[in-house]
Amino acid sequence: MSGFPKDAMRMLKETSRTFYIPITFLQKELKHSVASAYLVFRAIDEIEDHEELSNDVKYTILMQVSELFKQPFDNDEYVRILGETKDQMPEVTLRLEEWLQACPKDVLSIVMDAASEMAFGMAKWAKENWEIRTREDLDDYTYYVAGLVGVLLSELWEHYGEEETDRELAIAYGRGLQAVNILRNEKEDLVERDVSFVPDGWNRAKLFEYADENLAKADEYMKSLQKRSILLFCRLPLALAHKTLKAMKEGQEKMTRAEVEQTVKEVQIH
């Protein structure tokens, strides 16, 4: 991967088991764009997920970071925004400027716009303590943390002249993956963070329905893709989401490592 920092790929591998492999399927420019975008999103995601920061602190930091993405990135200002929380932040968050520098210049504004919107949405929901009351709330939250990634990917496919895709289906693709994560981490979120992403009056079956509905749209999204490298990229996270959902419906907590490895192989054969 000439011209792209090796260290960025190392960090990608360390922070994402689901996306590292699919990213390696992509062609050069697209690979660099998606890898750097993922690291930028991960950097702000770690602020939202931080276990030791209060919601007010998260809100303040994320709102300021959202504004920061609207102009050429100023790392001194970023360090100032993080302030005393800097010592508690993981490496991926502290090195945000490097991930932006690694991004191909012609798509940097696309990535920064998406990151700004994501940080804004995360800030909003941190302030609300992620109190998801209605289906609309769930749709809003899953849009900011995952649907938006679907939109960004669609914009990148289009920018490089590879694919034209339906934005609504792209959002559903991201939402479907996030719904599976919510189901998988439901107990943990409640116990460790005292947070529930389940709307009032919903039971687990209703959440399964929500995941199924969005994954069905994600399957539709797949039908519009032509280019093999992009198909491979999108196919793996979706296959893992479908299989994880099936495993949970059958009472397992998640897929086994062997099942994951088998899925990676299957995806590449078709």
N, C-alpha and C positions, 0 to 999 in steps of 0.2 A: 504493500500500500504506500507507494512513494508519494511524498508530498503531504501525507496525513500522519500526524503524530502516532508513533507506536504506542505511546503511553495512553493515548485516548482509547485505543482498542483494548489495551490491558484493563483500563478502568471500566470500559463497557462490559467486558467479560466478567469482571468482579461484581458489577452492579446489576446485571440482567442475564439470567439464565434463559429466559424466554426469547429475548430479542437478539442476543449476540449471534446465534447461529443463522437466523434468517437474514440479518444484515450482511453477513458474509456472502450470501447468494447474489446480492445486488451488483450491478455494474459500477465501475469506479466513481464517477461523479455522484451518482445517486447514493452509493454506499457511504461516501464521505458526508453527504448532506444528512442522511438519516442517522448516521452514527453520532454526528455532532448535535443534531436536534435532540436525540434521545438523552444525551448527557446533560444538555441544557435543562430539559424537562426534569430529569432525575435530580439535578441540583436544587431546583425549587421544590420538588416533591419532598425532599429530605427536610426542608424547612417546615412544610405543612405537617409532616409525620412526626416531627421531633417530640420525644416523650417528656422532655424537661422544660419546654417553653410553654408559657401561658398562651391562651388563645388571643389575648390582647396583643402580646408581643408578636405572635405569628401574623396577626392582622396588619400591624404596623409595618413589619418588615416586608411582607408580601405586597402590600399596596405600594410601598416605595420602590420595590424591585419591579413591579408592573410598570411604573412610570419610567424607571431607568431604561427599560427595553424600548421606549419610544424614541430614544435618540442614540447617537453613537455611544457604545458602551463605555462608561467611565469606571474603571476598576477602583480608583481611590474612593469614589462616591459609594460604590458597592461595599467596600470594607467599612466605610463609615456607617452605612445602613445596618450592617450586621452587628457593629458595635461589640459589646461584651459577649454576645452569643457566639462570636467567631471561634472561641476556644472549644465550643461544644459541637461545632459543625463538622460533618465528615468531609473527607478530601474532595469528593465529587462536587460538593457545594462551594468549597473554598476556591476551587480552580475554574469557576464558571467562565472567567474571561478567556481561558485557554480553549474551552470548548467552542466559544464563539469565534475565536481566531482560526480554529480548525475548519470551520464551516466554509464551503465554497462561496466566494463573495457574491456571485450572482443570485444566490438564494438566501443570503443572510437576513434580508429584510423580511422574507416570508417566515423564517424561523423565529425572528425576534417579535414579530407581530403575534404569532401564536403563543409564544412564551409570555408575552405581556398579558394576553387575554387569560391564559391559564393561571398566572399568578394572581390576577384580579379575582377570578372565580374562587380560587383556593382561599384567598383572604376573606372573601365574603362568607364562605362556609365555615371558616375557622371562627369568625366572629359569632356565627350562629350556633357554634358548638356542634356543627354537623347534625342539627336536629331536623331530620327528614320527616316531614309530617304527611306529605301527599305524594302521589305519583309524579306530579309536576316538579316537586322538590327533588325527587330521585333523578328525574330526567335532567334537571338543571345541573345537579352535582356531577352526574356521570358524563354530562357533556363537557364540563370544564376539565375534568381529570382524565378523560379517555376519548370521548367523541371528537374533541378538538384535535387529538393526535390523528384520528382518521381523516379529518379535513386537511390537516397539514400534509399528510402523505399523498392525498389526492392532488393537492396543489403541486407537490414535488413531481409526481408522475407526469402531470400535465406540462410543467415547466420544461422538463427534459424531453417533451414530445413523445412520451411513451404510451400514455393511456388517458382517456377521458372517462371520468367516473361520476356517479351520482353522489352528491354531497350528503344527502339524507341517509343513504345506505352506508356511506363511509362513517357517518356518526354512529349508526347502529352497530357497525363492526366494532368500534371502540367501546361502545356501551355494553355490548354483549360480553366482551372480555372482562370489563370492570364488574359486571353483575356476577360473573363466576367468581371473581376475587372477593366480592362482598360476601357471597355465600360461603366461600372457603374460610374467610377470616372472621365470620360473624361472632363466634364465641370470644376469640382473642381481642377483637375490637372492644367488645363489651367489658371484658375483664380488665384488660390492660389500659384501655383509653377511656372507658366509660362512654363509648360512642356506639350508636346504632344507626345504620344506614337504611333500616327497614321502616317504610311508611307506617303510620298509625293504622291499626286494624289489619295489617298484612301478617300472614303467617309465612312459614318457610316455603310452603307449596306455591304461594302467590309470587314469591321471589323467584322460584324456579321457572314459573310461567313467564315472568318478565325477562329472565335470561334467555329462555327458549325463543321468545318472540324476537328479541334483538339478534340472536344468533341466526335465526331463519333469514332475517334481512341481510346479515353478514354473508350468508350463503348466496343470496341474490347478488350481492356486491361482487363476489368471486366470479360469477358468470360473465361479468362485463370485462374481466381482465384477459388480455391476450398475451402479453409478453411473459415468457417463461420465468425470467429472474424475479419479476414482480409477483407473479403467481406463486412461486416458491416462497417468497418472503411472506406473503399474506396467508399462505396455506398452513404454515406450521403453528403460529399462535392460535389460529382458529381451530385446528385439529386438536390441539392440547386443551382448549376451552371446552369443546364438545365432549371430549373424553373425560375431563375432570368433572363436568356436570353429570355425566352418566355414572361415574364412580360414586359421586356424592348421593345421587338418587338411589344408588344401591347400598348406601350406608357406609361407604368408605370415606375417610376424610379427604384423601387426595390420591392422585395416581402414584404408583411406585416409580422409582428411578428407572427400573428396567422398562416399564411401560412408556415412559417419556422417551427413552433412547430408541425403543422400537418405533414410536411415532415419528421421530426425526428421520429414521431410515425410510419408513413408508412414504412420507411426504416427498422424498427425493426420487423415489422410483417412478411415481405416476407421471 
